[in-house]
Amino acid sequence: MRSFSPDGKAIVQNVTSKGGNALLYRPIDGSPAHLMLGPLPDALNFFAWSPSGSKLGVLQLRKSSDVVLITDLAGKQPH
């Protein structure tokens, strides 16, 4: 995903950097780009600017799962 910055002077896009996910601020005047956020281990699924342009909201979805094996404490096999 990519978006113009609120002032219209840069393009902000999600990128992979140093093994994580980040937001890159790339000025359209050709000056050097820099990371605004990250790198983070989880995916950056969506980002948006507040109406005033003073804040940036970022959505990250995290999946986790646990597996638990339950056995009969007496060691009996089910019939």
C-alpha positions, 0 to 999 in steps of 0.5 A: 500500500502507498499513500501521499503524505498529508502535505503532499511532499512525499509518498509513504509506502510499506516495505520490507527492511532488515527482515521486518515490515516498515513504512518508508517516507520517500520525498518527491523532491528526490531527497533521501528516503527514510523509515517512518516506522519499523522494522516490525516483525508483524505485517503492516496491513493498512495505514491511514492519516488522521483528518488533520494529518498530524497522526498516522494509524497503522493496522497490524494483524497478528495470528497466533495458535497454540496446540495442547496435547491432553493425555489420560493421566493414568496412561490408559488407552481409550476403548 
